[in-house]
Amino acid sequence: MSKSQTTKYKVGQDNVGLFGLDLHNPVFFVSGLVIVAFVLITLMFQADAKEFFGWLRPWLTTQFD
């Protein structure tokens, strides 16, 4: 069994308070940007996205079913 170690780090010390939410700074903003970029690209290239997702869903369900 491992021994406990004490550090000066406190859980949530790197978080940012925004609109009453407690957000982890790099994780939240990078994830948010990736999601917004994904949605915008999908909306800009709807025909290609339809073809891609039409292929992706059956492939995912057969590979990971």
N, CA, C and O atoms as a Tripos MOL2 file, in Angstrom:
@<TRIPOS>MOLECULE
protein
  260   259    65     0     0
PROTEIN
NO_CHARGES

@<TRIPOS>ATOM
      1 N           0.8540   -1.1750    0.0000 N.3       1 MET1
      2 CA          0.0000    0.0000    0.0000 C.3       1 MET1
      3 C           0.9000    1.2370    0.0000 C.2       1 MET1
      4 O           1.9110    1.2720    0.7010 O.2       1 MET1
      5 N           0.5380    2.2340   -0.7720 N.am      2 SER2
      6 CA          1.3680    3.4350   -0.8500 C.3       2 SER2
      7 C           1.0360    4.4030    0.2850 C.2       2 SER2
      8 O          -0.0660    4.4070    0.8330 O.2       2 SER2
      9 N           2.0240    5.2120    0.6080 N.am      3 LYS3
     10 CA          1.8510    6.1920    1.6740 C.3       3 LYS3
     11 C           1.2660    7.4800    1.1090 C.2       3 LYS3
     12 O           1.5080    7.8260   -0.0480 O.2       3 LYS3
     13 N           0.5080    8.1720    1.9170 N.am      4 SER4
     14 CA         -0.0570    9.4580    1.5060 C.3       4 SER4
     15 C           1.0270   10.5130    1.4820 C.2       4 SER4
     16 O           1.9490   10.4970    2.2980 O.2       4 SER4
     17 N           0.9090   11.4250    0.5420 N.am      5 GLN5
     18 CA          1.8360   12.5300    0.4620 C.3       5 GLN5
     19 C           1.0510   13.8200    0.5520 C.2       5 GLN5
     20 O          -0.0740   13.9020    0.0570 O.2       5 GLN5
     21 N           1.6210   14.8070    1.1650 N.am      6 THR6
     22 CA          0.9600   16.1030    1.2590 C.3       6 THR6
     23 C           1.6560   17.0830    0.3290 C.2       6 THR6
     24 O           2.8810   17.0860    0.2120 O.2       6 THR6
     25 N           0.8670   17.9060   -0.3240 N.am      7 THR7
     26 CA          1.3910   18.9420   -1.2120 C.3       7 THR7
     27 C           0.6710   20.2400   -0.9100 C.2       7 THR7
     28 O          -0.2930   20.2650   -0.1450 O.2       7 THR7
     29 N           1.1400   21.3120   -1.5120 N.am      8 LYS8
     30 CA          0.5000   22.6160   -1.3400 C.3       8 LYS8
     31 C          -0.6380   22.8290   -2.3440 C.2       8 LYS8
     32 O          -1.3530   23.8290   -2.2800 O.2       8 LYS8
     33 N          -0.7970   21.8820   -3.2660 N.am      9 TYR9
     34 CA         -1.8450   22.0050   -4.2770 C.3       9 TYR9
     35 C          -3.2130   21.8100   -3.6400 C.2       9 TYR9
     36 O          -3.4180   20.9000   -2.8360 O.2       9 TYR9
     37 N          -4.1390   22.6760   -4.0130 N.am     10 LYS10
     38 CA         -5.5170   22.5530   -3.5500 C.3      10 LYS10
     39 C          -6.4100   22.3010   -4.7610 C.2      10 LYS10
     40 O          -6.2610   22.9550   -5.7940 O.2      10 LYS10
     41 N          -7.3210   21.3690   -4.6340 N.am     11 VAL11
     42 CA         -8.2130   21.0220   -5.7290 C.3      11 VAL11
     43 C          -8.9910   22.2650   -6.1500 C.2      11 VAL11
     44 O          -9.6120   22.9350   -5.3260 O.2      11 VAL11
     45 N          -8.9450   22.5600   -7.4480 N.am     12 GLY12
     46 CA         -9.6790   23.6980   -7.9800 C.3      12 GLY12
     47 C          -8.9270   25.0150   -7.9320 C.2      12 GLY12
     48 O          -9.5000   26.0550   -8.2560 O.2      12 GLY12
     49 N          -7.6660   25.0020   -7.5400 N.am     13 GLN13
     50 CA         -6.9390   26.2670   -7.4260 C.3      13 GLN13
     51 C          -6.6970   26.9360   -8.7780 C.2      13 GLN13
     52 O          -6.4970   28.1490   -8.8390 O.2      13 GLN13
     53 N          -6.7130   26.1650   -9.8520 N.am     14 ASP14
     54 CA         -6.4890   26.7180  -11.1900 C.3      14 ASP14
     55 C          -7.7860   27.0640  -11.9070 C.2      14 ASP14
     56 O          -7.7540   27.5170  -13.0510 O.2      14 ASP14
     57 N          -8.9030   26.8610  -11.2690 N.am     15 ASN15
     58 CA        -10.1930   27.0960  -11.9060 C.3      15 ASN15
     59 C         -10.5030   28.5800  -12.0180 C.2      15 ASN15
     60 O          -9.9600   29.4090  -11.2880 O.2      15 ASN15
     61 N         -11.3950   28.8900  -12.9580 N.am     16 VAL16
     62 CA        -11.8210   30.2620  -13.2140 C.3      16 VAL16
     63 C         -13.3150   30.3470  -12.9320 C.2      16 VAL16
     64 O         -14.0750   29.4730  -13.3490 O.2      16 VAL16
     65 N         -13.7330   31.3740  -12.2420 N.am     17 GLY17
     66 CA        -15.1590   31.5810  -12.0140 C.3      17 GLY17
     67 C         -15.7210   32.4670  -13.1100 C.2      17 GLY17
     68 O         -15.2720   33.6000  -13.2830 O.2      17 GLY17
     69 N         -16.7040   31.9620  -13.8590 N.am     18 LEU18
     70 CA        -17.2830   32.7160  -14.9680 C.3      18 LEU18
     71 C         -18.7780   32.4580  -14.9820 C.2      18 LEU18
     72 O         -19.2070   31.3070  -15.0620 O.2      18 LEU18
     73 N         -19.5710   33.5050  -14.9070 N.am     19 PHE19
     74 CA        -21.0350   33.4090  -14.9040 C.3      19 PHE19
     75 C         -21.5470   32.4920  -13.7880 C.2      19 PHE19
     76 O         -22.5450   31.7920  -13.9580 O.2      19 PHE19
     77 N         -20.8660   32.5030  -12.6660 N.am     20 GLY20
     78 CA        -21.2740   31.6790  -11.5470 C.3      20 GLY20
     79 C         -20.8810   30.2180  -11.6710 C.2      20 GLY20
     80 O         -21.3060   29.3880  -10.8680 O.2      20 GLY20
     81 N         -20.0720   29.9010  -12.6720 N.am     21 LEU21
     82 CA        -19.6180   28.5240  -12.8800 C.3      21 LEU21
     83 C         -18.1590   28.4010  -12.4610 C.2      21 LEU21
     84 O         -17.4010   29.3670  -12.5470 O.2      21 LEU21
     85 N         -17.7740   27.2360  -12.0170 N.am     22 ASP22
     86 CA        -16.3930   26.9560  -11.6470 C.3      22 ASP22
     87 C         -15.7770   26.1260  -12.7690 C.2      22 ASP22
     88 O         -16.0340   24.9260  -12.8650 O.2      22 ASP22
     89 N         -14.9600   26.7630  -13.6230 N.am     23 LEU23
     90 CA        -14.4440   26.1280  -14.8330 C.3      23 LEU23
     91 C         -12.9470   25.9080  -14.7280 C.2      23 LEU23
     92 O         -12.2160   26.7670  -14.2330 O.2      23 LEU23
     93 N         -12.4970   24.7560  -15.1950 N.am     24 HIS24
     94 CA        -11.0650   24.5020  -15.2620 C.3      24 HIS24
     95 C         -10.5620   25.1930  -16.5240 C.2      24 HIS24
     96 O         -10.9650   24.8450  -17.6340 O.2      24 HIS24
     97 N          -9.7020   26.1500  -16.3520 N.am     25 ASN25
     98 CA         -9.3170   27.0780  -17.4150 C.3      25 ASN25
     99 C          -8.9110   26.4130  -18.7200 C.2      25 ASN25
    100 O          -9.6250   26.6060  -19.7040 O.2      25 ASN25
    101 N          -7.8310   25.6470  -18.8170 N.am     26 PRO26
    102 CA         -7.4520   25.1570  -20.1440 C.3      26 PRO26
    103 C          -8.4310   24.1270  -20.7090 C.2      26 PRO26
    104 O          -8.7030   24.1360  -21.9100 O.2      26 PRO26
    105 N          -8.9490   23.2640  -19.8890 N.am     27 VAL27
    106 CA         -9.8240   22.1960  -20.3950 C.3      27 VAL27
    107 C         -11.1030   22.7730  -20.9770 C.2      27 VAL27
    108 O         -11.4840   22.4100  -22.0900 O.2      27 VAL27
    109 N         -11.7630   23.6430  -20.2700 N.am     28 PHE28
    110 CA        -13.0500   24.1690  -20.7200 C.3      28 PHE28
    111 C         -12.9050   24.9680  -22.0100 C.2      28 PHE28
    112 O         -13.6630   24.7500  -22.9560 O.2      28 PHE28
    113 N         -11.9560   25.8780  -22.0630 N.am     29 PHE29
    114 CA        -11.8600   26.7630  -23.2190 C.3      29 PHE29
    115 C         -11.3520   26.0350  -24.4690 C.2      29 PHE29
    116 O         -11.8120   26.3290  -25.5720 O.2      29 PHE29
    117 N         -10.4320   25.1110  -24.3230 N.am     30 VAL30
    118 CA         -9.9690   24.3460  -25.4840 C.3      30 VAL30
    119 C         -11.1020   23.4520  -25.9970 C.2      30 VAL30
    120 O         -11.3310   23.3750  -27.2040 O.2      30 VAL30
    121 N         -11.8020   22.7860  -25.0950 N.am     31 SER31
    122 CA        -12.9320   21.9390  -25.4960 C.3      31 SER31
    123 C         -14.0150   22.7660  -26.1760 C.2      31 SER31
    124 O         -14.5750   22.3500  -27.1900 O.2      31 SER31
    125 N         -14.3080   23.9240  -25.6230 N.am     32 GLY32
    126 CA        -15.3170   24.7980  -26.2160 C.3      32 GLY32
    127 C         -14.9490   25.2360  -27.6220 C.2      32 GLY32
    128 O         -15.8010   25.2530  -28.5110 O.2      32 GLY32
    129 N         -13.6870   25.5910  -27.8300 N.am     33 LEU33
    130 CA        -13.2390   26.0030  -29.1600 C.3      33 LEU33
    131 C         -13.3100   24.8480  -30.1590 C.2      33 LEU33
    132 O         -13.6950   25.0470  -31.3110 O.2      33 LEU33
    133 N         -12.9440   23.6570  -29.7280 N.am     34 VAL34
    134 CA        -13.0090   22.4990  -30.6240 C.3      34 VAL34
    135 C         -14.4570   22.2140  -31.0150 C.2      34 VAL34
    136 O         -14.7340   21.9160  -32.1770 O.2      34 VAL34
    137 N         -15.3720   22.3000  -30.0710 N.am     35 ILE35
    138 CA        -16.7870   22.0450  -30.3680 C.3      35 ILE35
    139 C         -17.3480   23.0910  -31.3170 C.2      35 ILE35
    140 O         -18.0470   22.7500  -32.2710 O.2      35 ILE35
    141 N         -17.0510   24.3600  -31.0680 N.am     36 VAL36
    142 CA        -17.5380   25.4400  -31.9410 C.3      36 VAL36
    143 C         -16.9640   25.2790  -33.3510 C.2      36 VAL36
    144 O         -17.6900   25.4440  -34.3310 O.2      36 VAL36
    145 N         -15.6770   24.9620  -33.4660 N.am     37 ALA37
    146 CA        -15.0630   24.7660  -34.7810 C.3      37 ALA37
    147 C         -15.7080   23.5870  -35.5100 C.2      37 ALA37
    148 O         -15.9610   23.6650  -36.7120 O.2      37 ALA37
    149 N         -15.9730   22.4980  -34.7900 N.am     38 PHE38
    150 CA        -16.6060   21.3240  -35.3830 C.3      38 PHE38
    151 C         -17.9920   21.6660  -35.9150 C.2      38 PHE38
    152 O         -18.3440   21.2680  -37.0260 O.2      38 PHE38
    153 N         -18.7680   22.3870  -35.1480 N.am     39 VAL39
    154 CA        -20.1220   22.7580  -35.5660 C.3      39 VAL39
    155 C         -20.0700   23.6860  -36.7810 C.2      39 VAL39
    156 O         -20.8260   23.4980  -37.7350 O.2      39 VAL39
    157 N         -19.1850   24.6840  -36.7520 N.am     40 LEU40
    158 CA        -19.0760   25.6130  -37.8810 C.3      40 LEU40
    159 C         -18.6480   24.9040  -39.1650 C.2      40 LEU40
    160 O         -19.1980   25.1690  -40.2350 O.2      40 LEU40
    161 N         -17.6820   24.0150  -39.0630 N.am     41 ILE41
    162 CA        -17.2290   23.2820  -40.2510 C.3      41 ILE41
    163 C         -18.3510   22.3970  -40.7880 C.2      41 ILE41
    164 O         -18.5490   22.2940  -41.9990 O.2      41 ILE41
    165 N         -19.0840   21.7610  -39.8720 N.am     42 THR42
    166 CA        -20.2090   20.9270  -40.2930 C.3      42 THR42
    167 C         -21.2760   21.7530  -40.9950 C.2      42 THR42
    168 O         -21.8430   21.3060  -41.9920 O.2      42 THR42
    169 N         -21.5610   22.9540  -40.4930 N.am     43 LEU43
    170 CA        -22.5670   23.8100  -41.1180 C.3      43 LEU43
    171 C         -22.0870   24.3660  -42.4590 C.2      43 LEU43
    172 O         -22.8890   24.5370  -43.3780 O.2      43 LEU43
    173 N         -20.7960   24.6460  -42.5800 N.am     44 MET44
    174 CA        -20.2710   25.1940  -43.8300 C.3      44 MET44
    175 C         -20.2420   24.1470  -44.9390 C.2      44 MET44
    176 O         -20.4420   24.4760  -46.1090 O.2      44 MET44
    177 N         -19.9970   22.9000  -44.5810 N.am     45 PHE45
    178 CA        -19.8810   21.8290  -45.5710 C.3      45 PHE45
    179 C         -20.9520   20.7690  -45.2970 C.2      45 PHE45
    180 O         -20.6360   19.6210  -44.9830 O.2      45 PHE45
    181 N         -22.2030   21.1620  -45.4190 N.am     46 GLN46
    182 CA        -23.3090   20.2780  -45.0560 C.3      46 GLN46
    183 C         -23.3820   19.0270  -45.9130 C.2      46 GLN46
    184 O         -23.6370   17.9380  -45.3980 O.2      46 GLN46
    185 N         -23.1630   19.1660  -47.2030 N.am     47 ALA47
    186 CA        -23.2620   17.9910  -48.0890 C.3      47 ALA47
    187 C         -22.1710   16.9850  -47.7570 C.2      47 ALA47
    188 O         -22.4330   15.7860  -47.6670 O.2      47 ALA47
    189 N         -20.9570   17.4670  -47.5760 N.am     48 ASP48
    190 CA        -19.8500   16.5740  -47.2190 C.3      48 ASP48
    191 C         -20.0630   15.9670  -45.8390 C.2      48 ASP48
    192 O         -19.7600   14.7940  -45.6200 O.2      48 ASP48
    193 N         -20.5850   16.7660  -44.9040 N.am     49 ALA49
    194 CA        -20.8430   16.2630  -43.5530 C.3      49 ALA49
    195 C         -21.9170   15.1840  -43.5770 C.2      49 ALA49
    196 O         -21.8230   14.1950  -42.8510 O.2      49 ALA49
    197 N         -22.9340   15.3720  -44.4090 N.am     50 LYS50
    198 CA        -24.0020   14.3630  -44.5100 C.3      50 LYS50
    199 C         -23.4380   13.0460  -45.0200 C.2      50 LYS50
    200 O         -23.7700   11.9780  -44.5060 O.2      50 LYS50
    201 N         -22.5880   13.1280  -46.0270 N.am     51 GLU51
    202 CA        -21.9730   11.9140  -46.5740 C.3      51 GLU51
    203 C         -21.0490   11.2560  -45.5400 C.2      51 GLU51
    204 O         -21.0650   10.0370  -45.3730 O.2      51 GLU51
    205 N         -20.2550   12.0650  -44.8590 N.am     52 PHE52
    206 CA        -19.3220   11.5290  -43.8680 C.3      52 PHE52
    207 C         -20.0590   10.8680  -42.7030 C.2      52 PHE52
    208 O         -19.7260    9.7480  -42.3170 O.2      52 PHE52
    209 N         -21.0580   11.5520  -42.1400 N.am     53 PHE53
    210 CA        -21.7820   10.9890  -40.9990 C.3      53 PHE53
    211 C         -22.6480    9.8020  -41.4250 C.2      53 PHE53
    212 O         -22.9000    8.8960  -40.6310 O.2      53 PHE53
    213 N         -23.1050    9.8100  -42.6890 N.am     54 GLY54
    214 CA        -23.8270    8.6650  -43.2140 C.3      54 GLY54
    215 C         -22.9420    7.4280  -43.2740 C.2      54 GLY54
    216 O         -23.4290    6.3080  -43.1210 O.2      54 GLY54
    217 N         -21.6390    7.6220  -43.4970 N.am     55 TRP55
    218 CA        -20.6810    6.5280  -43.4850 C.3      55 TRP55
    219 C         -20.2350    6.1970  -42.0610 C.2      55 TRP55
    220 O         -20.0480    5.0280  -41.7250 O.2      55 TRP55
    221 N         -20.0650    7.2170  -41.2280 N.am     56 LEU56
    222 CA        -19.4890    7.0340  -39.8990 C.3      56 LEU56
    223 C         -20.3870    6.2220  -38.9710 C.2      56 LEU56
    224 O         -19.9010    5.3310  -38.2750 O.2      56 LEU56
    225 N         -21.6730    6.5090  -38.9480 N.am     57 ARG57
    226 CA        -22.5790    5.8220  -38.0080 C.3      57 ARG57
    227 C         -22.5980    4.3150  -38.2320 C.2      57 ARG57
    228 O         -22.4220    3.5700  -37.2680 O.2      57 ARG57
    229 N         -22.8040    3.8280  -39.4560 N.am     58 PRO58
    230 CA        -22.7850    2.3680  -39.6340 C.3      58 PRO58
    231 C         -21.4200    1.7620  -39.3040 C.2      58 PRO58
    232 O         -21.3520    0.6750  -38.7320 O.2      58 PRO58
    233 N         -20.3510    2.4420  -39.6530 N.am     59 TRP59
    234 CA        -19.0200    1.9150  -39.3380 C.3      59 TRP59
    235 C         -18.8130    1.8100  -37.8300 C.2      59 TRP59
    236 O         -18.3110    0.7960  -37.3450 O.2      59 TRP59
    237 N         -19.1940    2.8460  -37.0850 N.am     60 LEU60
    238 CA        -19.0380    2.8160  -35.6380 C.3      60 LEU60
    239 C         -19.8710    1.6990  -35.0010 C.2      60 LEU60
    240 O         -19.4000    0.9910  -34.1110 O.2      60 LEU60
    241 N         -21.1050    1.5510  -35.4670 N.am     61 THR61
    242 CA        -21.9690    0.5400  -34.8500 C.3      61 THR61
    243 C         -21.5220   -0.8880  -35.2000 C.2      61 THR61
    244 O         -21.7490   -1.8080  -34.4150 O.2      61 THR61
    245 N         -20.8980   -1.0850  -36.3530 N.am     62 THR62
    246 CA        -20.4140   -2.4290  -36.6670 C.3      62 THR62
    247 C         -19.0800   -2.7190  -35.9710 C.2      62 THR62
    248 O         -18.8230   -3.8570  -35.5770 O.2      62 THR62
    249 N         -18.2480   -1.7160  -35.8210 N.am     63 GLN63
    250 CA        -16.9380   -1.9310  -35.2020 C.3      63 GLN63
    251 C         -17.0080   -1.9970  -33.6770 C.2      63 GLN63
    252 O         -16.2620   -2.7540  -33.0560 O.2      63 GLN63
    253 N         -17.8940   -1.2140  -33.0740 N.am     64 PHE64
    254 CA        -17.9340   -1.0940  -31.6140 C.3      64 PHE64
    255 C         -19.2520   -1.5630  -31.0270 C.2      64 PHE64
    256 O         -19.5920   -1.1890  -29.9040 O.2      64 PHE64
    257 N         -19.9910   -2.3610  -31.7480 N.am     65 ASP65
    258 CA        -21.2950   -2.8230  -31.2730 C.3      65 ASP65
    259 C         -21.1610   -3.7850  -30.1170 C.2      65 ASP65
    260 O         -22.1660   -4.2690  -29.5970 O.2      65 ASP65
@<TRIPOS>BOND
     1     1     2 1
     2     2     3 1
     3     3     4 2
     4     3     5 am
     5     5     6 1
     6     6     7 1
     7     7     8 2
     8     7     9 am
     9     9    10 1
    10    10    11 1
    11    11    12 2
    12    11    13 am
    13    13    14 1
    14    14    15 1
    15    15    16 2
    16    15    17 am
    17    17    18 1
    18    18    19 1
    19    19    20 2
    20    19    21 am
    21    21    22 1
    22    22    23 1
    23    23    24 2
    24    23    25 am
    25    25    26 1
    26    26    27 1
    27    27    28 2
    28    27    29 am
    29    29    30 1
    30    30    31 1
    31    31    32 2
    32    31    33 am
    33    33    34 1
    34    34    35 1
    35    35    36 2
    36    35    37 am
    37    37    38 1
    38    38    39 1
    39    39    40 2
    40    39    41 am
    41    41    42 1
    42    42    43 1
    43    43    44 2
    44    43    45 am
    45    45    46 1
    46    46    47 1
    47    47    48 2
    48    47    49 am
    49    49    50 1
    50    50    51 1
    51    51    52 2
    52    51    53 am
    53    53    54 1
    54    54    55 1
    55    55    56 2
    56    55    57 am
    57    57    58 1
    58    58    59 1
    59    59    60 2
    60    59    61 am
    61    61    62 1
    62    62    63 1
    63    63    64 2
    64    63    65 am
    65    65    66 1
    66    66    67 1
    67    67    68 2
    68    67    69 am
    69    69    70 1
    70    70    71 1
    71    71    72 2
    72    71    73 am
    73    73    74 1
    74    74    75 1
    75    75    76 2
    76    75    77 am
    77    77    78 1
    78    78    79 1
    79    79    80 2
    80    79    81 am
    81    81    82 1
    82    82    83 1
    83    83    84 2
    84    83    85 am
    85    85    86 1
    86    86    87 1
    87    87    88 2
    88    87    89 am
    89    89    90 1
    90    90    91 1
    91    91    92 2
    92    91    93 am
    93    93    94 1
    94    94    95 1
    95    95    96 2
    96    95    97 am
    97    97    98 1
    98    98    99 1
    99    99   100 2
   100    99   101 am
   101   101   102 1
   102   102   103 1
   103   103   104 2
   104   103   105 am
   105   105   106 1
   106   106   107 1
   107   107   108 2
   108   107   109 am
   109   109   110 1
   110   110   111 1
   111   111   112 2
   112   111   113 am
   113   113   114 1
   114   114   115 1
   115   115   116 2
   116   115   117 am
   117   117   118 1
   118   118   119 1
   119   119   120 2
   120   119   121 am
   121   121   122 1
   122   122   123 1
   123   123   124 2
   124   123   125 am
   125   125   126 1
   126   126   127 1
   127   127   128 2
   128   127   129 am
   129   129   130 1
   130   130   131 1
   131   131   132 2
   132   131   133 am
   133   133   134 1
   134   134   135 1
   135   135   136 2
   136   135   137 am
   137   137   138 1
   138   138   139 1
   139   139   140 2
   140   139   141 am
   141   141   142 1
   142   142   143 1
   143   143   144 2
   144   143   145 am
   145   145   146 1
   146   146   147 1
   147   147   148 2
   148   147   149 am
   149   149   150 1
   150   150   151 1
   151   151   152 2
   152   151   153 am
   153   153   154 1
   154   154   155 1
   155   155   156 2
   156   155   157 am
   157   157   158 1
   158   158   159 1
   159   159   160 2
   160   159   161 am
   161   161   162 1
   162   162   163 1
   163   163   164 2
   164   163   165 am
   165   165   166 1
   166   166   167 1
   167   167   168 2
   168   167   169 am
   169   169   170 1
   170   170   171 1
   171   171   172 2
   172   171   173 am
   173   173   174 1
   174   174   175 1
   175   175   176 2
   176   175   177 am
   177   177   178 1
   178   178   179 1
   179   179   180 2
   180   179   181 am
   181   181   182 1
   182   182   183 1
   183   183   184 2
   184   183   185 am
   185   185   186 1
   186   186   187 1
   187   187   188 2
   188   187   189 am
   189   189   190 1
   190   190   191 1
   191   191   192 2
   192   191   193 am
   193   193   194 1
   194   194   195 1
   195   195   196 2
   196   195   197 am
   197   197   198 1
   198   198   199 1
   199   199   200 2
   200   199   201 am
   201   201   202 1
   202   202   203 1
   203   203   204 2
   204   203   205 am
   205   205   206 1
   206   206   207 1
   207   207   208 2
   208   207   209 am
   209   209   210 1
   210   210   211 1
   211   211   212 2
   212   211   213 am
   213   213   214 1
   214   214   215 1
   215   215   216 2
   216   215   217 am
   217   217   218 1
   218   218   219 1
   219   219   220 2
   220   219   221 am
   221   221   222 1
   222   222   223 1
   223   223   224 2
   224   223   225 am
   225   225   226 1
   226   226   227 1
   227   227   228 2
   228   227   229 am
   229   229   230 1
   230   230   231 1
   231   231   232 2
   232   231   233 am
   233   233   234 1
   234   234   235 1
   235   235   236 2
   236   235   237 am
   237   237   238 1
   238   238   239 1
   239   239   240 2
   240   239   241 am
   241   241   242 1
   242   242   243 1
   243   243   244 2
   244   243   245 am
   245   245   246 1
   246   246   247 1
   247   247   248 2
   248   247   249 am
   249   249   250 1
   250   250   251 1
   251   251   252 2
   252   251   253 am
   253   253   254 1
   254   254   255 1
   255   255   256 2
   256   255   257 am
   257   257   258 1
   258   258   259 1
   259   259   260 2
@<TRIPOS>SUBSTRUCTURE
     1 MET1         2 RESIDUE 1 A MET
     2 SER2         6 RESIDUE 1 A SER
     3 LYS3        10 RESIDUE 1 A LYS
     4 SER4        14 RESIDUE 1 A SER
     5 GLN5        18 RESIDUE 1 A GLN
     6 THR6        22 RESIDUE 1 A THR
     7 THR7        26 RESIDUE 1 A THR
     8 LYS8        30 RESIDUE 1 A LYS
     9 TYR9        34 RESIDUE 1 A TYR
    10 LYS10       38 RESIDUE 1 A LYS
    11 VAL11       42 RESIDUE 1 A VAL
    12 GLY12       46 RESIDUE 1 A GLY
    13 GLN13       50 RESIDUE 1 A GLN
    14 ASP14       54 RESIDUE 1 A ASP
    15 ASN15       58 RESIDUE 1 A ASN
    16 VAL16       62 RESIDUE 1 A VAL
    17 GLY17       66 RESIDUE 1 A GLY
    18 LEU18       70 RESIDUE 1 A LEU
    19 PHE19       74 RESIDUE 1 A PHE
    20 GLY20       78 RESIDUE 1 A GLY
    21 LEU21       82 RESIDUE 1 A LEU
    22 ASP22       86 RESIDUE 1 A ASP
    23 LEU23       90 RESIDUE 1 A LEU
    24 HIS24       94 RESIDUE 1 A HIS
    25 ASN25       98 RESIDUE 1 A ASN
    26 PRO26      102 RESIDUE 1 A PRO
    27 VAL27      106 RESIDUE 1 A VAL
    28 PHE28      110 RESIDUE 1 A PHE
    29 PHE29      114 RESIDUE 1 A PHE
    30 VAL30      118 RESIDUE 1 A VAL
    31 SER31      122 RESIDUE 1 A SER
    32 GLY32      126 RESIDUE 1 A GLY
    33 LEU33      130 RESIDUE 1 A LEU
    34 VAL34      134 RESIDUE 1 A VAL
    35 ILE35      138 RESIDUE 1 A ILE
    36 VAL36      142 RESIDUE 1 A VAL
    37 ALA37      146 RESIDUE 1 A ALA
    38 PHE38      150 RESIDUE 1 A PHE
    39 VAL39      154 RESIDUE 1 A VAL
    40 LEU40      158 RESIDUE 1 A LEU
    41 ILE41      162 RESIDUE 1 A ILE
    42 THR42      166 RESIDUE 1 A THR
    43 LEU43      170 RESIDUE 1 A LEU
    44 MET44      174 RESIDUE 1 A MET
    45 PHE45      178 RESIDUE 1 A PHE
    46 GLN46      182 RESIDUE 1 A GLN
    47 ALA47      186 RESIDUE 1 A ALA
    48 ASP48      190 RESIDUE 1 A ASP
    49 ALA49      194 RESIDUE 1 A ALA
    50 LYS50      198 RESIDUE 1 A LYS
    51 GLU51      202 RESIDUE 1 A GLU
    52 PHE52      206 RESIDUE 1 A PHE
    53 PHE53      210 RESIDUE 1 A PHE
    54 GLY54      214 RESIDUE 1 A GLY
    55 TRP55      218 RESIDUE 1 A TRP
    56 LEU56      222 RESIDUE 1 A LEU
    57 ARG57      226 RESIDUE 1 A ARG
    58 PRO58      230 RESIDUE 1 A PRO
    59 TRP59      234 RESIDUE 1 A TRP
    60 LEU60      238 RESIDUE 1 A LEU
    61 THR61      242 RESIDUE 1 A THR
    62 THR62      246 RESIDUE 1 A THR
    63 GLN63      250 RESIDUE 1 A GLN
    64 PHE64      254 RESIDUE 1 A PHE
    65 ASP65      258 RESIDUE 1 A ASP
